[in-house]
């Protein structure tokens, strides 16, 4: 029979090791819980409209030379139920003159629930297969028609008044020099609410 003598110092050392191990285990458990809680909070936060649109359109693109993870989408114009969606990437190197680069266009019909990629050929667009339930959620949250505002601008009346008061310019005097970046929209009357969707000047 073997007798083992345990000194008080040895007993205290063993107890200390156990306490340290228990403390490390508790800290590890708390760290895991913190990661889980952070992930749950991040998952609970609703995505922005642009993020929802990107998640809808980009995976459905049939042909693209770009990394899909780098492609973003946002609504560039709206004409009734038709949304004109711009596809773009953000350059990852300094010194780029523009903050982002447009790489394609998609038209989204929120009434017919149909998306067409018109990047290559607007006359023969690619029909995108998208999640209709996710599209319905996007339309409900981000693209529902706005309620008419009280005292909304009457663009037709403004247009008639501008035509009546304006001067008719002919010949070379009608020329204009346009400077700036991007596209220049047209307005049917002198008010921001009278923008003509789909009509603009762009650099050739």
Backbone as JSON Lines, residues from 0, in Angstrom:
{"i":0,"aa":"X","n":[0.85,-1.2,0.0],"ca":[0.0,0.0,0.0],"c":[0.88,1.24,0.0]}
{"i":1,"aa":"X","n":[0.56,2.16,-0.88],"ca":[1.37,3.37,-1.02],"c":[0.71,4.53,-0.32]}
{"i":2,"aa":"X","n":[1.46,5.16,0.54],"ca":[0.95,6.33,1.25],"c":[1.46,7.59,0.57]}
{"i":3,"aa":"X","n":[0.57,8.56,0.39],"ca":[0.95,9.82,-0.24],"c":[0.72,10.95,0.72]}
{"i":4,"aa":"X","n":[1.73,11.74,0.92],"ca":[1.64,12.85,1.85],"c":[1.39,14.13,1.05]}
{"i":5,"aa":"X","n":[0.33,14.82,1.38],"ca":[-0.01,16.08,0.72],"c":[0.22,17.2,1.69]}
{"i":6,"aa":"X","n":[1.09,18.09,1.33],"ca":[1.38,19.23,2.21],"c":[0.32,20.31,2.01]}
{"i":7,"aa":"X","n":[0.15,21.19,2.97],"ca":[-0.81,22.3,2.79],"c":[-0.5,23.14,1.56]}
{"i":8,"aa":"X","n":[0.79,23.32,1.28],"ca":[1.13,24.12,0.1],"c":[0.68,23.43,-1.17]}
{"i":9,"aa":"X","n":[0.87,22.08,-1.23],"ca":[0.44,21.34,-2.4],"c":[-1.06,21.38,-2.57]}
{"i":10,"aa":"X","n":[-1.8,21.28,-1.47],"ca":[-3.26,21.33,-1.55],"c":[-3.74,22.69,-2.04]}
{"i":11,"aa":"X","n":[-3.12,23.73,-1.53],"ca":[-3.51,25.07,-1.96],"c":[-3.18,25.29,-3.44]}
{"i":12,"aa":"X","n":[-2.04,24.74,-3.89],"ca":[-1.68,24.87,-5.3],"c":[-2.68,24.2,-6.21]}
{"i":13,"aa":"X","n":[-3.12,22.99,-5.83],"ca":[-4.11,22.28,-6.63],"c":[-5.43,23.05,-6.68]}
{"i":14,"aa":"X","n":[-5.83,23.58,-5.54],"ca":[-7.08,24.36,-5.49],"c":[-6.97,25.62,-6.34]}
{"i":15,"aa":"X","n":[-5.77,26.24,-6.31],"ca":[-5.58,27.44,-7.12],"c":[-5.67,27.14,-8.6]}
{"i":16,"aa":"X","n":[-5.08,26.0,-9.01],"ca":[-5.16,25.63,-10.41],"c":[-6.6,25.39,-10.84]}
{"i":17,"aa":"X","n":[-7.37,24.75,-9.96],"ca":[-8.78,24.5,-10.29],"c":[-9.56,25.8,-10.42]}
{"i":18,"aa":"X","n":[-9.27,26.74,-9.5],"ca":[-9.97,28.02,-9.57],"c":[-9.62,28.77,-10.86]}
{"i":19,"aa":"X","n":[-8.32,28.74,-11.23],"ca":[-7.91,29.42,-12.46],"c":[-8.55,28.78,-13.68]}
{"i":20,"aa":"X","n":[-8.62,27.44,-13.69],"ca":[-9.25,26.74,-14.81],"c":[-10.73,27.11,-14.92]}
{"i":21,"aa":"X","n":[-11.4,27.16,-13.75],"ca":[-12.82,27.52,-13.75],"c":[-13.02,28.95,-14.26]}
{"i":22,"aa":"X","n":[-12.1,29.86,-13.85],"ca":[-12.23,31.25,-14.3],"c":[-12.05,31.36,-15.81]}
{"i":23,"aa":"X","n":[-11.05,30.62,-16.34],"ca":[-10.83,30.63,-17.79],"c":[-12.04,30.08,-18.52]}
{"i":24,"aa":"X","n":[-12.63,29.0,-17.99],"ca":[-13.8,28.41,-18.63],"c":[-14.97,29.39,-18.64]}
{"i":25,"aa":"X","n":[-15.16,30.11,-17.53],"ca":[-16.25,31.1,-17.47],"c":[-16.02,32.22,-18.48]}
{"i":26,"aa":"X","n":[-14.77,32.71,-18.57],"ca":[-14.47,33.78,-19.53],"c":[-14.71,33.32,-20.96]}
{"i":27,"aa":"X","n":[-14.31,32.08,-21.26],"ca":[-14.53,31.55,-22.61],"c":[-16.01,31.46,-22.92]}
{"i":28,"aa":"X","n":[-16.8,31.0,-21.93],"ca":[-18.24,30.9,-22.15],"c":[-18.86,32.27,-22.37]}
{"i":29,"aa":"X","n":[-18.41,33.27,-21.58],"ca":[-18.94,34.63,-21.75],"c":[-18.56,35.19,-23.11]}
{"i":30,"aa":"X","n":[-17.32,34.89,-23.55],"ca":[-16.9,35.38,-24.87],"c":[-17.76,34.78,-25.97]}
{"i":31,"aa":"X","n":[-18.05,33.48,-25.87],"ca":[-18.91,32.84,-26.88],"c":[-20.3,33.45,-26.87]}
{"i":32,"aa":"X","n":[-20.82,33.7,-25.65],"ca":[-22.14,34.31,-25.55],"c":[-22.14,35.7,-26.16]}
{"i":33,"aa":"X","n":[-21.04,36.44,-25.95],"ca":[-20.96,37.78,-26.52],"c":[-20.98,37.75,-28.03]}
{"i":34,"aa":"X","n":[-20.25,36.81,-28.63],"ca":[-20.25,36.68,-30.09],"c":[-21.63,36.32,-30.58]}
{"i":35,"aa":"X","n":[-22.29,35.39,-29.88],"ca":[-23.63,34.97,-30.29],"c":[-24.61,36.12,-30.22]}
{"i":36,"aa":"X","n":[-24.54,36.9,-29.13],"ca":[-25.45,38.04,-28.98],"c":[-25.19,39.08,-30.06]}
{"i":37,"aa":"X","n":[-23.9,39.35,-30.34],"ca":[-23.57,40.33,-31.38],"c":[-24.08,39.88,-32.73]}
{"i":38,"aa":"X","n":[-23.94,38.58,-33.03],"ca":[-24.44,38.08,-34.31],"c":[-25.96,38.18,-34.37]}
{"i":39,"aa":"X","n":[-26.63,37.9,-33.25],"ca":[-28.09,37.98,-33.24],"c":[-28.56,39.41,-33.44]}
{"i":40,"aa":"X","n":[-27.86,40.37,-32.81],"ca":[-28.24,41.78,-32.98],"c":[-28.03,42.21,-34.42]}
{"i":41,"aa":"X","n":[-26.89,41.8,-35.0],"ca":[-26.63,42.17,-36.39],"c":[-27.66,41.57,-37.32]}
{"i":42,"aa":"X","n":[-28.08,40.33,-37.04],"ca":[-29.08,39.69,-37.89],"c":[-30.44,40.35,-37.74]}
{"i":43,"aa":"X","n":[-30.71,40.89,-36.54],"ca":[-32.02,41.49,-36.29],"c":[-32.15,42.86,-36.93]}
{"i":44,"aa":"X","n":[-31.03,43.53,-37.2],"ca":[-31.1,44.86,-37.8],"c":[-31.56,44.76,-39.25]}
{"i":45,"aa":"X","n":[-32.58,45.5,-39.63],"ca":[-33.08,45.42,-41.01],"c":[-32.07,46.01,-41.99]}
{"i":46,"aa":"X","n":[-31.97,45.38,-43.15],"ca":[-31.06,45.87,-44.18],"c":[-31.65,47.12,-44.81]}
{"i":47,"aa":"X","n":[-30.79,48.01,-45.27],"ca":[-31.25,49.21,-45.94],"c":[-31.87,48.84,-47.28]}
{"i":48,"aa":"X","n":[-32.58,49.79,-47.87],"ca":[-33.24,49.52,-49.15],"c":[-32.22,49.18,-50.23]}
{"i":49,"aa":"X","n":[-31.1,49.89,-50.25],"ca":[-30.07,49.59,-51.24],"c":[-29.5,48.19,-51.03]}
{"i":50,"aa":"X","n":[-29.32,47.8,-49.76],"ca":[-28.81,46.46,-49.48],"c":[-29.81,45.4,-49.91]}
{"i":51,"aa":"X","n":[-31.1,45.64,-49.63],"ca":[-32.12,44.69,-50.07],"c":[-32.14,44.57,-51.59]}
{"i":52,"aa":"X","n":[-32.03,45.71,-52.26],"ca":[-32.04,45.71,-53.72],"c":[-30.82,44.97,-54.27]}
{"i":53,"aa":"X","n":[-29.68,45.19,-53.66],"ca":[-28.47,44.49,-54.09],"c":[-28.61,42.99,-53.92]}
{"i":54,"aa":"X","n":[-29.16,42.56,-52.78],"ca":[-29.35,41.14,-52.53],"c":[-30.37,40.52,-53.48]}
{"i":55,"aa":"X","n":[-31.29,41.32,-53.98],"ca":[-32.28,40.84,-54.94],"c":[-31.7,40.69,-56.35]}
{"i":56,"aa":"X","n":[-31.02,41.74,-56.8],"ca":[-30.63,41.83,-58.2],"c":[-29.31,41.13,-58.51]}
{"i":57,"aa":"X","n":[-28.29,41.38,-57.72],"ca":[-26.94,40.91,-58.07],"c":[-26.86,39.39,-58.21]}
{"i":58,"aa":"X","n":[-27.42,38.59,-57.29],"ca":[-27.33,37.13,-57.48],"c":[-28.04,36.64,-58.73]}
{"i":59,"aa":"X","n":[-29.01,37.42,-59.23],"ca":[-29.79,36.99,-60.39],"c":[-29.16,37.39,-61.72]}
{"i":60,"aa":"X","n":[-28.1,38.19,-61.69],"ca":[-27.47,38.61,-62.95],"c":[-26.96,37.39,-63.7]}
{"i":61,"aa":"X","n":[-27.29,37.33,-64.97],"ca":[-26.91,36.17,-65.78],"c":[-25.5,36.28,-66.34]}
{"i":62,"aa":"X","n":[-25.08,37.49,-66.66],"ca":[-23.75,37.68,-67.24],"c":[-23.1,38.91,-66.62]}
{"i":63,"aa":"X","n":[-21.96,38.7,-66.02],"ca":[-21.19,39.82,-65.48],"c":[-19.73,39.42,-65.39]}
{"i":64,"aa":"X","n":[-18.86,40.36,-65.76],"ca":[-17.42,40.1,-65.7],"c":[-16.84,40.52,-64.36]}
{"i":65,"aa":"X","n":[-17.66,41.13,-63.51],"ca":[-17.18,41.62,-62.23],"c":[-17.45,40.6,-61.13]}
{"i":66,"aa":"X","n":[-16.71,40.74,-60.05],"ca":[-16.96,39.92,-58.87],"c":[-18.3,40.34,-58.27]}
{"i":67,"aa":"X","n":[-19.22,39.42,-58.15],"ca":[-20.56,39.76,-57.66],"c":[-20.52,40.36,-56.26]}
{"i":68,"aa":"X","n":[-19.54,39.97,-55.47],"ca":[-19.45,40.51,-54.12],"c":[-19.13,42.0,-54.11]}
{"i":69,"aa":"X","n":[-18.61,42.52,-55.22],"ca":[-18.24,43.93,-55.29],"c":[-19.32,44.79,-55.95]}
{"i":70,"aa":"X","n":[-20.38,44.16,-56.45],"ca":[-21.42,44.9,-57.18],"c":[-22.5,45.38,-56.22]}
{"i":71,"aa":"X","n":[-22.91,46.62,-56.39],"ca":[-23.99,47.21,-55.59],"c":[-25.08,47.71,-56.53]}
{"i":72,"aa":"X","n":[-26.26,47.92,-55.97],"ca":[-27.4,48.4,-56.76],"c":[-28.14,49.49,-56.0]}
{"i":73,"aa":"X","n":[-28.62,50.48,-56.74],"ca":[-29.5,51.48,-56.14],"c":[-30.46,52.0,-57.2]}
{"i":74,"aa":"X","n":[-31.52,52.63,-56.75],"ca":[-32.53,53.17,-57.66],"c":[-32.04,54.52,-58.18]}
{"i":75,"aa":"X","n":[-31.89,54.61,-59.49],"ca":[-31.42,55.85,-60.11],"c":[-32.58,56.74,-60.52]}
{"i":76,"aa":"X","n":[-33.63,56.15,-61.08],"ca":[-34.81,56.91,-61.5],"c":[-36.06,56.07,-61.27]}
{"i":77,"aa":"X","n":[-37.18,56.77,-61.2],"ca":[-38.47,56.09,-61.07],"c":[-39.49,56.75,-61.97]}
{"i":78,"aa":"X","n":[-40.21,55.92,-62.71],"ca":[-41.29,56.4,-63.58],"c":[-42.5,55.52,-63.32]}
{"i":79,"aa":"X","n":[-43.35,55.96,-62.42],"ca":[-44.51,55.15,-62.05],"c":[-44.08,53.87,-61.36]}
{"i":80,"aa":"X","n":[-44.46,52.73,-61.97],"ca":[-44.1,51.43,-61.41],"c":[-42.74,50.93,-61.89]}
{"i":81,"aa":"X","n":[-42.08,51.68,-62.75],"ca":[-40.81,51.24,-63.32],"c":[-39.66,51.91,-62.58]}
{"i":82,"aa":"X","n":[-38.78,51.09,-62.04],"ca":[-37.58,51.58,-61.38],"c":[-36.38,51.33,-62.28]}
{"i":83,"aa":"X","n":[-35.59,52.35,-62.48],"ca":[-34.34,52.2,-63.24],"c":[-33.22,52.02,-62.22]}
{"i":84,"aa":"X","n":[-32.61,50.85,-62.22],"ca":[-31.64,50.48,-61.2],"c":[-30.23,50.54,-61.78]}
{"i":85,"aa":"X","n":[-29.36,51.21,-61.07],"ca":[-27.97,51.32,-61.49],"c":[-27.13,50.28,-60.76]}
{"i":86,"aa":"X","n":[-26.3,49.57,-61.52],"ca":[-25.34,48.63,-60.95],"c":[-23.97,49.29,-60.97]}
{"i":87,"aa":"X","n":[-23.26,49.24,-59.86],"ca":[-21.97,49.93,-59.8],"c":[-21.02,49.2,-58.85]}
{"i":88,"aa":"X","n":[-19.74,49.52,-59.02],"ca":[-18.7,49.03,-58.12],"c":[-17.94,50.23,-57.59]}
{"i":89,"aa":"X","n":[-17.35,50.07,-56.42],"ca":[-16.57,51.13,-55.8],"c":[-15.09,50.8,-55.93]}
{"i":90,"aa":"X","n":[-14.31,51.62,-56.63],"ca":[-12.87,51.33,-56.78],"c":[-12.19,51.24,-55.42]}
{"i":91,"aa":"X","n":[-11.27,50.29,-55.3],"ca":[-10.59,50.08,-54.03],"c":[-9.2,50.69,-53.99]}
{"i":92,"aa":"X","n":[-8.9,51.6,-54.92],"ca":[-7.59,52.23,-54.91],"c":[-7.76,53.74,-54.91]}
{"i":93,"aa":"X","n":[-6.85,54.47,-54.27],"ca":[-6.97,55.94,-54.19],"c":[-6.7,56.59,-55.53]}
{"i":94,"aa":"X","n":[-7.11,57.84,-55.62],"ca":[-6.84,58.61,-56.83],"c":[-7.86,58.41,-57.92]}
{"i":95,"aa":"X","n":[-8.94,57.68,-57.65],"ca":[-9.97,57.47,-58.65],"c":[-10.82,58.74,-58.77]}
{"i":96,"aa":"X","n":[-11.04,59.26,-59.97],"ca":[-11.8,60.52,-60.1],"c":[-13.23,60.4,-59.62]}
{"i":97,"aa":"X","n":[-13.85,59.25,-59.79],"ca":[-15.23,59.06,-59.37],"c":[-15.28,58.12,-58.17]}
{"i":98,"aa":"X","n":[-16.26,58.33,-57.32],"ca":[-16.39,57.47,-56.14],"c":[-16.82,56.07,-56.5]}
{"i":99,"aa":"X","n":[-17.54,55.92,-57.61],"ca":[-17.95,54.59,-58.04],"c":[-18.03,54.56,-59.56]}
{"i":100,"aa":"X","n":[-18.12,53.36,-60.09],"ca":[-18.15,53.18,-61.55],"c":[-19.38,52.38,-61.93]}
{"i":101,"aa":"X","n":[-20.21,52.93,-62.81],"ca":[-21.41,52.25,-63.27],"c":[-21.03,51.13,-64.23]}
{"i":102,"aa":"X","n":[-21.59,49.93,-63.99],"ca":[-21.26,48.78,-64.85],"c":[-22.5,48.19,-65.52]}
{"i":103,"aa":"X","n":[-23.69,48.67,-65.18],"ca":[-24.88,48.09,-65.81],"c":[-26.16,48.73,-65.34]}
{"i":104,"aa":"X","n":[-27.26,48.32,-66.0],"ca":[-28.58,48.88,-65.7],"c":[-29.61,47.76,-65.7]}
{"i":105,"aa":"X","n":[-30.56,47.88,-64.79],"ca":[-31.68,46.93,-64.69],"c":[-32.96,47.73,-64.54]}
{"i":106,"aa":"X","n":[-34.01,47.34,-65.27],"ca":[-35.33,47.94,-65.07],"c":[-36.19,46.97,-64.26]}
{"i":107,"aa":"X","n":[-36.84,47.51,-63.26],"ca":[-37.66,46.69,-62.36],"c":[-39.09,47.19,-62.41]}
{"i":108,"aa":"X","n":[-40.0,46.33,-62.83],"ca":[-41.42,46.64,-62.87],"c":[-42.04,46.14,-61.57]}
{"i":109,"aa":"X","n":[-42.39,47.07,-60.68],"ca":[-42.9,46.67,-59.37],"c":[-44.34,46.18,-59.42]}
{"i":110,"aa":"X","n":[-45.03,46.43,-60.53],"ca":[-46.4,45.93,-60.67],"c":[-46.41,44.53,-61.27]}
{"i":111,"aa":"X","n":[-45.63,44.33,-62.31],"ca":[-45.53,43.0,-62.93],"c":[-44.55,42.1,-62.19]}
{"i":112,"aa":"X","n":[-43.82,42.66,-61.23],"ca":[-42.82,41.91,-60.47],"c":[-41.82,41.25,-61.42]}
{"i":113,"aa":"X","n":[-41.22,42.07,-62.28],"ca":[-40.29,41.55,-63.27],"c":[-39.07,42.46,-63.36]}
{"i":114,"aa":"X","n":[-37.89,41.84,-63.47],"ca":[-36.64,42.58,-63.58],"c":[-35.95,42.21,-64.88]}
{"i":115,"aa":"X","n":[-35.5,43.23,-65.61],"ca":[-34.84,43.03,-66.9],"c":[-33.46,43.68,-66.87]}
{"i":116,"aa":"X","n":[-32.45,42.91,-67.23],"ca":[-31.09,43.44,-67.34],"c":[-30.91,44.0,-68.76]}
{"i":117,"aa":"X","n":[-30.82,45.32,-68.86],"ca":[-30.73,45.98,-70.16],"c":[-29.31,46.44,-70.47]}
{"i":118,"aa":"X","n":[-28.35,45.92,-69.75],"ca":[-26.96,46.39,-69.9],"c":[-26.43,46.1,-71.3]}
{"i":119,"aa":"X","n":[-26.55,44.89,-71.77],"ca":[-25.97,44.51,-73.06],"c":[-26.81,44.98,-74.24]}
{"i":120,"aa":"X","n":[-28.12,44.76,-74.17],"ca":[-29.0,45.09,-75.29],"c":[-30.37,45.47,-74.75]}
{"i":121,"aa":"X","n":[-30.69,46.77,-74.7],"ca":[-32.0,47.18,-74.18],"c":[-33.17,46.6,-74.96]}
{"i":122,"aa":"X","n":[-32.97,46.31,-76.25],"ca":[-34.05,45.75,-77.06],"c":[-34.25,44.25,-76.81]}
{"i":123,"aa":"X","n":[-33.22,43.6,-76.32],"ca":[-33.31,42.16,-76.01],"c":[-32.72,41.93,-74.63]}
{"i":124,"aa":"X","n":[-33.41,42.39,-73.61],"ca":[-32.85,42.31,-72.26],"c":[-32.87,40.88,-71.71]}
{"i":125,"aa":"X","n":[-32.04,40.67,-70.72],"ca":[-32.03,39.39,-70.01],"c":[-33.09,39.45,-68.91]}
{"i":126,"aa":"X","n":[-33.96,38.45,-68.88],"ca":[-34.98,38.36,-67.82],"c":[-34.33,37.73,-66.6]}
{"i":127,"aa":"X","n":[-34.37,38.43,-65.49],"ca":[-33.73,37.95,-64.27],"c":[-34.72,37.15,-63.44]}
{"i":128,"aa":"X","n":[-34.27,36.03,-62.94],"ca":[-35.09,35.19,-62.06],"c":[-34.79,35.61,-60.63]}
{"i":129,"aa":"X","n":[-35.77,36.23,-59.98],"ca":[-35.56,36.74,-58.63],"c":[-36.59,36.16,-57.69]}
{"i":130,"aa":"X","n":[-36.31,36.26,-56.4],"ca":[-37.2,35.77,-55.36],"c":[-38.4,36.71,-55.26]}
{"i":131,"aa":"X","n":[-39.57,36.24,-55.65],"ca":[-40.75,37.11,-55.7],"c":[-41.18,37.55,-54.3]}
{"i":132,"aa":"X","n":[-41.01,36.68,-53.31],"ca":[-41.38,37.07,-51.95],"c":[-40.45,38.18,-51.44]}
{"i":133,"aa":"X","n":[-39.16,38.02,-51.69],"ca":[-38.22,39.06,-51.28],"c":[-38.48,40.35,-52.05]}
{"i":134,"aa":"X","n":[-38.85,40.22,-53.33],"ca":[-39.17,41.4,-54.12],"c":[-40.41,42.1,-53.57]}
{"i":135,"aa":"X","n":[-41.4,41.31,-53.19],"ca":[-42.62,41.9,-52.62],"c":[-42.31,42.65,-51.32]}
{"i":136,"aa":"X","n":[-41.41,42.09,-50.51],"ca":[-41.03,42.77,-49.27],"c":[-40.28,44.07,-49.58]}
{"i":137,"aa":"X","n":[-39.43,44.04,-50.6],"ca":[-38.7,45.25,-50.97],"c":[-39.66,46.33,-51.47]}
{"i":138,"aa":"X","n":[-40.59,45.93,-52.33],"ca":[-41.56,46.9,-52.87],"c":[-42.39,47.5,-51.75]}
{"i":139,"aa":"X","n":[-42.82,46.66,-50.82],"ca":[-43.65,47.15,-49.72],"c":[-42.88,48.12,-48.83]}
{"i":140,"aa":"X","n":[-41.61,47.82,-48.58],"ca":[-40.83,48.64,-47.64],"c":[-40.17,49.85,-48.3]}
{"i":141,"aa":"X","n":[-39.8,49.71,-49.58],"ca":[-38.93,50.73,-50.18],"c":[-39.47,51.36,-51.46]}
{"i":142,"aa":"X","n":[-40.43,50.73,-52.12],"ca":[-40.84,51.22,-53.43],"c":[-42.34,51.43,-53.54]}
{"i":143,"aa":"X","n":[-43.03,51.47,-52.43],"ca":[-44.47,51.7,-52.49],"c":[-44.74,53.12,-52.95]}
{"i":144,"aa":"X","n":[-45.78,53.34,-53.77],"ca":[-46.09,54.69,-54.24],"c":[-46.34,55.63,-53.08]}
{"i":145,"aa":"X","n":[-45.76,56.81,-53.16],"ca":[-45.96,57.79,-52.1],"c":[-47.35,58.4,-52.19]}
{"i":146,"aa":"X","n":[-47.91,58.69,-51.04],"ca":[-49.24,59.31,-51.0],"c":[-49.14,60.73,-51.56]}
{"i":147,"aa":"X","n":[-50.13,61.18,-52.31],"ca":[-50.06,62.53,-52.87],"c":[-50.04,63.58,-51.76]}
{"i":148,"aa":"X","n":[-49.18,64.56,-51.93],"ca":[-49.05,65.6,-50.93],"c":[-50.08,66.7,-51.17]}
{"i":149,"aa":"X","n":[-50.54,67.28,-50.06],"ca":[-51.48,68.4,-50.16],"c":[-50.76,69.59,-50.79]}
{"i":150,"aa":"X","n":[-51.37,70.18,-51.77],"ca":[-50.77,71.33,-52.42],"c":[-49.6,70.95,-53.31]}
{"i":151,"aa":"X","n":[-49.67,69.76,-53.94],"ca":[-48.58,69.32,-54.81],"c":[-48.42,70.27,-55.99]}
{"i":152,"aa":"X","n":[-47.21,70.31,-56.52],"ca":[-46.9,71.22,-57.63],"c":[-47.63,70.77,-58.89]}
{"i":153,"aa":"X","n":[-48.28,71.71,-59.57],"ca":[-48.93,71.45,-60.85],"c":[-47.93,71.78,-61.94]}
{"i":154,"aa":"X","n":[-47.21,70.76,-62.42],"ca":[-46.16,70.98,-63.4],"c":[-46.72,71.49,-64.73]}
{"i":155,"aa":"X","n":[-47.9,71.01,-65.11],"ca":[-48.49,71.46,-66.37],"c":[-48.79,72.96,-66.32]}
{"i":156,"aa":"X","n":[-49.34,73.41,-65.2],"ca":[-49.65,74.83,-65.07],"c":[-48.36,75.67,-65.07]}
{"i":157,"aa":"X","n":[-47.34,75.18,-64.38],"ca":[-46.07,75.9,-64.38],"c":[-45.46,75.94,-65.78]}
{"i":158,"aa":"X","n":[-45.61,74.85,-66.5],"ca":[-45.06,74.78,-67.86],"c":[-45.76,75.78,-68.77]}
{"i":159,"aa":"X","n":[-47.09,75.84,-68.67],"ca":[-47.83,76.8,-69.5],"c":[-47.44,78.23,-69.16]}
{"i":160,"aa":"X","n":[-47.28,78.51,-67.89],"ca":[-46.9,79.86,-67.49],"c":[-45.49,80.21,-67.97]}
{"i":161,"aa":"X","n":[-44.58,79.23,-67.89],"ca":[-43.21,79.47,-68.35],"c":[-43.18,79.72,-69.85]}
{"i":162,"aa":"X","n":[-44.01,78.97,-70.6],"ca":[-44.06,79.17,-72.04],"c":[-44.64,80.54,-72.39]}
{"i":163,"aa":"X","n":[-45.64,80.97,-71.62],"ca":[-46.27,82.27,-71.9],"c":[-45.33,83.43,-71.57]}
{"i":164,"aa":"X","n":[-44.52,83.27,-70.53],"ca":[-43.65,84.36,-70.1],"c":[-42.26,84.3,-70.72]}
{"i":165,"aa":"X","n":[-41.89,83.15,-71.26],"ca":[-40.54,82.97,-71.77],"c":[-40.34,83.6,-73.14]}
{"i":166,"aa":"X","n":[-39.09,83.74,-73.5],"ca":[-38.72,84.27,-74.81],"c":[-38.38,83.12,-75.74]}
{"i":167,"aa":"X","n":[-38.75,83.25,-76.99],"ca":[-38.46,82.23,-77.99],"c":[-37.1,82.53,-78.59]}
{"i":168,"aa":"X","n":[-36.15,81.64,-78.42],"ca":[-34.78,81.86,-78.88],"c":[-34.53,80.96,-80.07]}
{"i":169,"aa":"X","n":[-33.99,81.53,-81.14],"ca":[-33.73,80.76,-82.35],"c":[-32.26,80.85,-82.72]}
{"i":170,"aa":"X","n":[-31.87,80.02,-83.69],"ca":[-30.52,80.09,-84.24],"c":[-29.45,79.76,-83.23]}
{"i":171,"aa":"X","n":[-28.28,80.37,-83.46],"ca":[-27.13,80.07,-82.62],"c":[-27.31,80.55,-81.19]}
{"i":172,"aa":"X","n":[-28.23,81.5,-80.98],"ca":[-28.45,82.01,-79.63],"c":[-29.04,80.94,-78.71]}
{"i":173,"aa":"X","n":[-29.55,79.87,-79.31],"ca":[-30.18,78.84,-78.49],"c":[-29.17,77.87,-77.89]}
{"i":174,"aa":"X","n":[-27.89,78.02,-78.26],"ca":[-26.88,77.08,-77.77],"c":[-26.63,77.26,-76.28]}
{"i":175,"aa":"X","n":[-26.27,76.18,-75.66],"ca":[-25.94,76.2,-74.24],"c":[-24.69,75.36,-74.01]}
{"i":176,"aa":"X","n":[-23.88,75.74,-73.05],"ca":[-22.71,74.96,-72.66],"c":[-23.02,74.31,-71.32]}
{"i":177,"aa":"X","n":[-22.91,72.99,-71.27],"ca":[-23.23,72.25,-70.05],"c":[-21.94,71.71,-69.46]}
{"i":178,"aa":"X","n":[-21.72,71.98,-68.2],"ca":[-20.53,71.47,-67.51],"c":[-20.97,70.68,-66.3]}
{"i":179,"aa":"X","n":[-20.13,69.75,-65.89],"ca":[-20.45,68.95,-64.71],"c":[-20.2,67.49,-64.97]}
{"i":180,"aa":"X","n":[-20.5,66.67,-63.98],"ca":[-20.3,65.24,-64.07],"c":[-21.65,64.53,-64.09]}
{"i":181,"aa":"X","n":[-21.63,63.32,-64.62],"ca":[-22.86,62.52,-64.61],"c":[-23.82,62.97,-65.69]}
{"i":182,"aa":"X","n":[-25.11,62.85,-65.39],"ca":[-26.14,63.17,-66.37],"c":[-26.9,64.42,-65.96]}
{"i":183,"aa":"X","n":[-27.34,65.17,-66.95],"ca":[-28.09,66.39,-66.7],"c":[-29.56,66.14,-67.03]}
{"i":184,"aa":"X","n":[-30.44,66.16,-66.04],"ca":[-31.86,65.91,-66.31],"c":[-32.54,67.15,-66.86]}
{"i":185,"aa":"X","n":[-33.7,66.94,-67.47],"ca":[-34.53,68.02,-67.98],"c":[-35.76,68.18,-67.09]}
{"i":186,"aa":"X","n":[-36.29,69.4,-67.07],"ca":[-37.49,69.71,-66.29],"c":[-38.51,70.36,-67.22]}
{"i":187,"aa":"X","n":[-39.76,69.96,-67.07],"ca":[-40.82,70.52,-67.91],"c":[-41.24,71.9,-67.44]}
{"i":188,"aa":"X","n":[-40.88,72.26,-66.22],"ca":[-41.24,73.55,-65.65],"c":[-40.18,73.91,-64.61]}
{"i":189,"aa":"X","n":[-40.08,75.18,-64.27],"ca":[-39.04,75.62,-63.33],"c":[-39.33,75.22,-61.89]}
{"i":190,"aa":"X","n":[-39.33,73.93,-61.63],"ca":[-39.53,73.41,-60.28],"c":[-38.91,72.02,-60.2]}
{"i":191,"aa":"X","n":[-38.28,71.71,-59.08],"ca":[-37.62,70.41,-58.93],"c":[-38.59,69.25,-59.07]}
{"i":192,"aa":"X","n":[-39.87,69.48,-58.77],"ca":[-40.86,68.4,-58.85],"c":[-41.24,68.07,-60.29]}
{"i":193,"aa":"X","n":[-40.81,68.89,-61.25],"ca":[-41.22,68.71,-62.64],"c":[-40.12,68.08,-63.49]}
{"i":194,"aa":"X","n":[-39.31,67.26,-62.87],"ca":[-38.25,66.56,-63.61],"c":[-38.86,65.56,-64.58]}
{"i":195,"aa":"X","n":[-38.3,65.51,-65.79],"ca":[-38.78,64.57,-66.81],"c":[-37.95,63.29,-66.71]}
{"i":196,"aa":"X","n":[-38.56,62.22,-66.22],"ca":[-37.84,60.96,-66.06],"c":[-37.48,60.37,-67.42]}
{"i":197,"aa":"X","n":[-36.27,59.88,-67.51],"ca":[-35.83,59.2,-68.73],"c":[-35.28,60.12,-69.8]}
{"i":198,"aa":"X","n":[-35.26,61.43,-69.58],"ca":[-34.74,62.38,-70.57],"c":[-33.59,63.13,-69.93]}
{"i":199,"aa":"X","n":[-32.41,63.01,-70.52],"ca":[-31.24,63.62,-69.92],"c":[-30.13,63.72,-70.95]}
{"i":200,"aa":"X","n":[-29.13,64.52,-70.62],"ca":[-27.91,64.63,-71.43],"c":[-26.83,63.81,-70.74]}
{"i":201,"aa":"X","n":[-26.08,63.06,-71.5],"ca":[-24.95,62.34,-70.93],"c":[-23.74,62.52,-71.83]}
{"i":202,"aa":"X","n":[-22.59,62.36,-71.24],"ca":[-21.35,62.52,-72.0],"c":[-21.17,61.33,-72.93]}
{"i":203,"aa":"X","n":[-20.86,61.6,-74.19],"ca":[-20.71,60.53,-75.18],"c":[-19.41,59.78,-74.97]}
